[in-house]
Amino acid sequence: MYKQLQQRGMDSPPVNVGTLRDMKQAREPIACLTAYDASFAELVDLAGADVVLVGDSLGMVIQGLDTTVPVTVADMVYHSRCVARGLRRAFLMVDMPFMSYTSPSQALDNAIRLMQEGGAKMIKLEVGEGQAAIVEHLAKQDIPVCAHLGLKPQSVHKIGGFKVQGRDEQAAQRMVQEARTLEAAGADAVLMECVPNAVGAAIRDAVKVPVIGIGAGPGVDGQILVLYDVLGITQGRMPRFVKNFMKGRDAPLDALRAYVRDVKERNYPGEEHCFTA
Ligand code: KIV
């Protein structure tokens, strides 16, 4: 009866929260990528990514928006359902979009949709200490939660742009405390976006749950990038942490395999992809 979740005729069983915790303990880097449709999800899975995120970055890379703010729960459910069909081994994490978790009960209703209609196995929220009660409410219902800290793109209009966070000592310490509080509230993972290397590493050491970074340096437990950036599809000025793995390669699957290999072998991120305080 339990075989579906364990082995679907594959060499290794599907990734789950326990796998991610074990990887942190074993210091095996966790390779993560975003995906938004079934075909790319299949490639990302084949390439060996451990976690696939249906990010609300789909607002920018799929819908052509300037920010993630207009993305809706219906958008996330649709893309999540598409991605879920393409996955075999990778663990599916899905973003809760802007204003879909303003109260514990609203968050629970929307998380249920993402899991039941979208096939999500973990949901990600851009949170701080002020939202610990929301994380706690979800965790109490056994909903796996990833707390997104550092640069929170849904807050872009409040922050005044996409900026590196935690550069001064006080802000860095506040972030470490936030990570601890959210872990205590029941978060099963933390995602750090755009912080100096030292902050990423400090948070990695401060919590027992896996810490995935994007622009958070090499000292975290795993790395994530936006698929369209890795494949060189995104045009224009790129954030410092982006690396185009299509350079010198003809096939997307080769590029994705190179990304996973570089994360696993700690060749990515290099110094040129990192922020210092
Ligand atoms: O929406 C997204 O793709 C994300 C990544 C930047 C981690 O949250």
Residues whose N, C-alpha, C, O or C-beta is under 5 A from the ligand:
A	BS01	KIV	T34 G55 D56 S57 I214 I224
